């Protein structure tokens, strides 16, 4: 049986990969923000959210993606050209 330390180290490596993917996602969200602004579209797209959440069957996955969508909306609502998430790397 693996020790907690080894498992936590493996989780840390997974977290690093997730972080990089979230950064890439945030970059795309900023591009969508610009397009929505130029097309005078609202930030919230209920149909898109339903589409995202319908891909998952687990309540845990849905909860995680609700958090991701919420963060994406926050990025789109920010008045600056880039979000603080973009400046961390």
C-alpha positions in Angstrom: 0.0 0.0 0.0 1.3 3.4 -1.0 2.0 6.0 1.6 -0.1 9.1 1.9 3.0 11.2 0.9 3.5 9.3 -2.3 -0.2 9.6 -3.3 -0.2 13.3 -2.4 2.9 13.8 -4.6 1.1 12.2 -7.4 -2.0 14.4 -6.8 0.3 17.5 -6.9 1.6 16.5 -10.3 -2.0 16.1 -11.5 -2.9 19.4 -10.0 0.0 21.1 -12.0 -1.5 19.7 -15.2 -5.0 20.8 -14.3 -3.6 24.3 -13.5 -2.0 24.5 -17.0 -5.2 23.5 -18.6 -7.2 26.0 -16.6 -4.8 28.7 -17.8 -5.4 27.7 -21.4 -9.1 27.7 -20.8 -9.0 31.2 -19.3 -7.1 32.4 -22.3 -10.0 31.2 -24.5 -12.5 32.7 -22.2 -10.8 36.1 -22.7 -11.1 35.7 -26.4 -14.8 34.8 -26.0 -15.2 37.9 -23.8 -14.0 40.1 -26.6 -16.3 38.5 -29.1 -19.3 38.7 -26.9 -18.5 42.4 -26.2 -18.2 43.2 -29.9 -21.4 41.3 -30.7 -23.2 42.7 -27.7 -24.0 39.3 -26.3 -24.6 38.6 -22.6 -22.0 36.9 -20.5 -24.3 34.1 -19.4 -25.4 31.6 -22.0 -27.8 29.2 -20.2 -27.9 26.8 -23.2 -24.1 26.6 -23.3 -24.0 25.9 -19.5 -26.6 23.1 -20.0 -24.5 21.7 -22.8 -21.4 21.6 -20.6 -23.1 20.0 -17.6 -24.9 17.4 -19.7 -21.5 15.8 -20.5 -21.2 14.6 -17.0 -23.2 12.1 -14.9 -21.4 12.4 -11.6 -22.6 15.1 -9.2 -18.9 15.7 -8.3 -17.9 16.4 -12.0 -20.9 18.7 -12.3 -19.9 20.5 -9.1 -16.4 21.0 -10.4 -17.5 22.3 -13.8 -20.0 24.6 -12.1 -17.0 26.2 -10.3 -15.1 26.4 -13.6 -18.1 28.1 -15.3 -18.5 30.5 -12.4 -14.8 31.4 -12.7 -15.1 31.9 -16.4 -18.0 34.3 -15.9 -16.0 36.2 -13.4 -13.2 36.5 -15.9 -15.7 37.8 -18.5 -17.1 40.3 -16.0 -13.7 41.7 -15.1 -13.0 45.2 -16.4 -9.3 44.6 -17.1 -8.1 43.2 -20.3 -6.5 40.3 -18.5 -7.5 38.5 -15.4 -5.2 37.8 -12.4 -5.2 34.2 -13.4 -3.4 35.2 -16.6 -0.7 37.0 -14.7 0.3 34.2 -12.4 2.6 32.4 -14.9 
